[in-house]
């Protein structure tokens, strides 16, 4: 029997036009209304996934990249995922849900109170995907920080939120109906914080959690981001090459960061982003791979439009046949996203923009490690291999939250993974944190 792994779904493109640019859009779901997403999360829970992470970007970006972000709905429009979250909880009973929250956009006291409310309302299934985007600072009248300073602010932000969550000590909540005594004020601690980025007083006007704090997710791939994950996260959303050696090395880095912060490696699950393409047969795998090998300029342009949106840097105006100049990327752009563009390298001079885009367009076989196209048994083999050879905690599938996307990925894969003993059949008790950490 193979070892159990954890699985989640990364709701890519966020709370925006689901299925746009594909035939799926003709299913006529209204992306602005909750029913589309409620139907989808019911399917995720039926499949036995542990959590849903909702991507978000507060800003439409700079004036220079605005058209790139909205023309094909790569980066906007987007509604607020925090507002969608209660509708998703109403449709599910076990699935953990973590909307993306920018640590620079929510004052700590307000954030602590809202998040505490959602943790209680959901039966302890709320999580926070903490990001440090600094380019949206102008929308809030805040100073734009450098990369590492934004993480410093996020550390302080999260630390203050946790202090507020725990400002009610054990015994503060009495709830004795016979005496009419609800709470003991002597066990509620005043919180006074004066830090580098925040000044505030508590205590929080919210009761303690019966099943632990909201779980924390972080996606950062820089050294500072990985350190943040080691110190704070229950789940690290990992973007890295998916080979046994690379997975082992990445997990070791996170575990070392956790130990350096006084935590155990068992406190954090490292889940790798994974977007397999499941084909009906070996012949179909061959056809898909062959068709991708010689992309035309139109295909390359579409790829660069999507990359430009993610990087807030217009790549479509650059010479395809010259290497990239690293100075085109602002300091706020994720180093991990840039490395992903370069194929895991940090050498800008070794490949032209055309070669980068062609590599993104080409697909490979999961069976030989050249890509992620395979039959359902081959995809399951790959998942099982990383669990056995790299001690992998699990995967985060990536795509929009459209039923067609979910079924395309999960319909055949769920039965195979369950038959092999890789995917859970039932949830435990204690909320999302307990499910994430139960094996």
C-alpha positions, 0 to 999 in steps of 0.5 A: 500500500502506497503512503497517503498524500495531501491534495489541494486545488489552487484557484488560478486567476482568482475570483474572475471570469472562469473559463474565459478564452476556452470553449468552457465559457459557453457553459454560461456560468455567471462568474460573478455569482456564487453557484459556479464556485459552490458546485466546484467546491462540492466536487473538490470535497467529494474528491477528498482534497484537503484545501482550496487556495484562492489566488488574488491580485488587488491591483490591475497593475501599472498603466503600462501593463493594464491592457495586458492584464484585462485584454484576455482577463489574465489579471483582471477583473477580479472580485474579492476572494474573502467575500466569496469564502463564506459561500464556499463554506456554506456548500462544504463541510470539510474542505479548508479554504484559504483566500489570498490576503495581502499583508499590506492591505488589511490593518492587523486588528481588522484582519484578526477580527474578520479572520476569527469570525470566518474561522468560527463560522466555517467550523475551523476551516478557514486559512490565509494565503499570505502574500506581500505584493507591494505594487498595490500599496498606492491604492491604500496610501501606503509606502511601497516597500522593497522585497525583504522589507515587505516580508518583515512587515508581513512577519510583524502583521501575522505576529500581531494578529496571532497575539490578538487571537490569543488575547483571551487566555484559558478560562476567559470564556466562562459561559456559565448560564446558571450564574449568568457569568459569560467572560472573565475580564481578568483573563483577557490581556490588553495588547499594546503593540508598537512595531516598525510598521504597526501601532495598535491596542487590543484585546480582540473583541472575539472569542478563542478558537476551539480547534486552533488558529486559521491555517497559514499558507505561503507561496514565496520562493525567494530565500526570504519567502522560504524563511517566512514559510519555515517560521509561519506556515502550515502549508508551503505552496511550492513552485519547483521542478518536479523530480525526486531530487529537486523535491527532496532538496526543496523540502529540506530547505523548508524544514531547515527554515522551520527548525531555525525558527524553533519549529518541527518539520512536522509542523509544515506540509510542502505541497507542490503545484502540479498541472498534469494533462491526462490523455486517454491513451499512449497514442493520445499522449504522442499526439499532444506532445508532437503537436506542441513541438513547433509553436508559431509566433501567435502561440508564443505571443499568447504565452508571453501575454500570460507571463507578462501579466504574472510578472507585471512586465510587458514581454510582448514588445521585446525582441524575440531573438534576444536574451532578456535584460534582468533590469526590466523586472521591478524589485517587487517581482517575485524571484521565484516567478522569474526563475520559473520563466527562465526554467529554473535558471538564473542565467538571463544570457543563455536563452533568447525570449523566443527560446523561453516561450518555445519551452513554455509551449512545448509539452512532454511525457510524464513517463520520461520526465520531460513534461506532464502529459500522460495517461491516468496510470502514468500520472498516478505513477508519478504522484506515487513515485514522488511520495515514495522516493522524495517523501513528498507531502502532496500536490496542489493541482492548479486551474480555474474553478470551473467544473469542466477544469476540475473534471478534466483533471480529477474524474479518472485520477481520483479512483486510481489514487484511491485504489492505490491508497494515495488519496484519502477517502474520509476526513477527520475531525478538528477542522482544516488544520487537523486534516492538513496535519493528520498524516 
